[in-house]
Every structure is written in structure tokens, then in C-alpha cells.
């Protein structure tokens, strides 16, 4: 059996199991960076001073968000941190006109992406 096929079967098994037995945990609220282009009235935004205190002079990780299309990025400190301190270590930029849905991800079924084997 090819490794890629074994990996695909393992992922399918994990997804199937997660739909049946694993409870989901809500992802903590991520504050917007001051230059984020798409915010709603209930979104929270960091001040430039908060951004400076959180990230300037620290090692950071920047992760591009790909929710169907390139929508922005998340920046977080490289060092580990407890979930309770998430808001002091991570922030996001969302581009104007990003895709939005009315269905929250926590209330939808996990669907395998059905990638074809090469």
C-alpha cells in the first residue's frame, strides 16, 4: 500500500471518528489588527500600542488564512502560551470583501476534502 493511500485512509478514519466522538472546542476570539480591512461592529480591534507591546521585538509566526480564497493572515508569538492568554498573543488581518457564511463552523459537519490520489 502506498504511503499516500495509507495517509488518506488514516485522515478519513480520524474525520469519521471526530464526527462521532470528539467534542469541538470554540476557538478563542481573535482581535483584528488596526489595519484590518474587514471588521463588523462586534469585532474587537487592537490599538497600535497593543500591537507594539504584543509583537515588536519578539519572534512571531505569520499564517496565511485560506478560507476558500486568500483572505488575510494571523500573527502570533512564536513562544507557546496557554489558551487563556490567546488574546495577548495573536491577532488577525482580514481583507475587504472576504467570504462570510451564516453557518458557524462549530455547527456544521466535518467533510473530507476528497483529494484525488496522484
Wavefront OBJ file of the C-alpha trace (Angstrom):
o trace
v 0.000 0.000 0.000
v 1.400 3.402 -0.921
v 2.156 5.815 1.899
v -0.155 8.454 0.412
v -3.032 5.962 0.334
v -2.323 4.923 3.922
v -2.228 8.560 4.995
v -5.503 9.317 3.187
v -7.189 6.363 4.891
v -5.875 7.477 8.271
v -7.211 11.005 7.730
v -10.618 9.662 6.653
v -10.710 7.487 9.760
v -9.855 10.450 12.007
v -12.506 12.639 10.355
v -15.131 9.911 10.654
v -14.248 9.404 14.318
v -14.231 13.144 15.006
v -17.770 13.444 13.678
v -18.859 10.721 16.072
v -16.950 11.082 19.311
v -14.805 14.184 19.637
v -16.315 17.317 21.082
v -15.346 20.592 19.448
v -13.885 23.495 21.356
v -14.659 27.053 20.385
v -11.637 28.874 19.021
v -10.893 31.968 21.104
v -11.864 35.342 19.703
v -9.043 36.780 17.624
v -8.646 40.543 17.751
v -8.207 42.477 14.497
v -5.012 44.329 13.709
v -5.584 48.104 13.370
v -5.124 47.922 9.575
v -7.523 45.007 9.078
v -9.841 45.922 6.183
v -12.967 44.000 7.119
v -14.478 44.396 10.568
v -18.014 44.251 11.864
v -19.354 46.340 14.714
v -18.939 43.475 17.207
v -15.306 42.774 16.207
v -12.599 43.874 18.593
v -9.524 45.708 17.294
v -6.123 46.133 18.899
v -4.670 49.607 19.206
v -1.279 50.326 17.587
v 0.182 50.458 21.107
v -1.198 46.993 21.916
v 0.265 45.614 18.667
v 3.647 47.104 19.523
v 3.580 45.619 23.025
v 2.480 42.193 21.736
v 4.773 41.738 18.745
v 7.593 44.285 18.363
v 10.960 42.743 19.262
v 9.513 39.223 19.527
v 9.749 36.196 17.273
v 6.393 35.779 15.522
v 4.685 33.328 13.197
v 2.525 34.670 10.372
v -0.001 32.226 8.926
v -1.931 32.971 5.748
v -5.653 32.300 6.115
v -7.065 30.339 3.208
v -10.819 30.074 3.700
v -11.709 29.351 0.103
v -9.536 32.216 -1.067
v -6.699 34.224 0.412
v -8.492 36.246 2.994
v -5.795 37.524 5.254
v -3.336 36.357 7.876
v -2.929 35.617 11.553
v 0.125 36.715 13.503
v 1.068 35.129 16.814
v 4.051 34.998 19.099
v 6.364 32.071 18.477
v 6.574 31.068 22.130
v 3.860 28.825 23.463
v 1.072 30.249 25.596
v -1.959 28.936 27.450
v -5.322 29.172 25.716
v -6.472 31.628 28.392
v -3.808 34.094 27.136
v -4.681 33.726 23.441
v -5.865 37.328 23.071
v -2.484 38.608 24.262
v -0.505 36.568 21.728
v -2.478 36.518 18.459
v -4.198 38.953 16.074
v -5.576 38.873 12.518
v -5.813 40.862 9.319
v -8.865 40.250 7.143
v -9.044 41.694 3.633
v -12.018 43.728 2.491
v -14.773 41.648 0.903
v -13.702 38.319 2.409
v -16.079 35.363 2.193
v -18.605 35.126 5.023
v -21.178 32.463 5.769
v -24.140 32.417 8.094
v -23.266 28.907 9.320
v -20.753 28.713 12.153
v -18.094 26.019 11.647
v -18.819 24.504 15.069
v -22.338 23.606 13.989
v -21.517 22.005 10.654
v -20.404 18.510 9.754
v -16.713 17.894 9.079
v -16.444 16.956 5.410
v -13.356 15.237 3.950
v -11.868 17.143 1.029
v -11.780 14.037 -1.211
v -8.393 14.790 -2.742
v -7.547 12.522 -5.641
v -4.591 10.196 -5.351
v -1.824 11.019 -7.793
l 1 2 3 4 5 6 7 8 9 10 11 12 13 14 15 16 17 18 19 20 21 22 23 24 25 26 27 28 29 30 31 32 33 34 35 36 37 38 39 40 41 42 43 44 45 46 47 48 49 50 51 52 53 54 55 56 57 58 59 60 61 62 63 64 65 66 67 68 69 70 71 72 73 74 75 76 77 78 79 80 81 82 83 84 85 86 87 88 89 90 91 92 93 94 95 96 97 98 99 100 101 102 103 104 105 106 107 108 109 110 111 112 113 114 115 116 117 118
